Amino acid sequence: MEADFYILLGVDSRAGSDAIRAAYRALARRYHPDVPGGSAERMIALNRAWSVLRDPASRAAYDRERTVAVVPPRGESSRPRRGSAAEARSTVLDYGRYEGWTIADVARHDPEFLEWLVRTPAGHRYQAEVARVLAARQPKSPAPAASPRRGWFRGR
């Protein structure tokens, strides 16, 4: 089975047709090959997802097939494994394309999503944790060297 169409479009599997259409249009504007930074491969995948999910009959058939294919084998998780103990205590998202993922997992996989999330009303509750996780991922820069000159305001 190819990539999950709901994840590809960034919508929940319970989303209505209007939400799916809006997500498709937004992504199509972003990834169309005629747009700078666009991708023909990504657009082909988006068109395939849209062609299946826009039709109620094909969507129902896809959902039936998906429920069988999405269930991971016993003892395995479809979500990335956590590394440190601090990441194990990270909040688990309960909606959206990364439902079931921790904030630390999403930071490794898609930090731009977290930057977007904290700007939305639903993501405001995660602002402190997202800022902490993203700051920990930034490389440490050396402290700037002190200037040997005295400032004009010191009177010298």
C-alpha angles and dihedrals in degrees: 000000000000125000117311107269094212092054091045091055093039096236135123117256089241092056119127125243092260092056092047092049092048092049092048093050093048092050092043090056089051101043104031110132091235091060119083107261092019123140129215092204092051091047091051090053092047091050091050091051092047093048090055100039099044094063113070094213096049090043091054091049090048091049091052091050091044095055089059096043099041098058106099120226115272112286095015130102127214089214122083116265120257122242116197131030090249090058090049088061092051117122116263115228113235101198145026132041093322097047109156094021123114120238089246091054092050091047090059094044105035116002091168089064090057091049088053093043096058090054091059123082091241092054099048091095089062097050098105095046094044091050090050094048095045092046090053089054093054115097114249112251122209117257114261115259116254115252113248091212123089116233123252089244092069092068099245 
